[in-house]
Amino acid sequence: AHDFLPAYADIVQPEQIAAVDGLVLIYPHVTAATFAAGAESLTVIGRCGVGYDRIDVAACTTADVALVNAP
């Protein structure tokens, strides 16, 4: 199953992705706050676009979330 987040919304609250196992993103920012309690099921983030400038890579590492890029 899949779902869509509101267009161009940053993911700043773990409640936004509480039931999500993976994300495919183009625009939204992912910050350390994204990985707070409530987002434990997130295991992978796929970034469509060049670079990881919108993704907190250190927070992904700490949360044990795989990060992949498809430029």
Stockholm file with secondary structure:
# STOCKHOLM 1.0

chainA/1-71         AHDFLPAYADIVQPEQIAAVDGLVLIYPHVTAATFAAGAESLTVIGRCGVGYDRIDVAACTTADVALVNAP
#=GR chainA/1-71 SS CCCCCCTTCCBCCGGGGTTCSEEEESSCCBCGGGGSTTCTTCCEEEEESSSSTTBCHHHHHHTTCEEEEEC
#=GC SS_cons        CCCCCCTTCCBCCGGGGTTCSEEEESSCCBCGGGGSTTCTTCCEEEEESSSSTTBCHHHHHHTTCEEEEEC
//
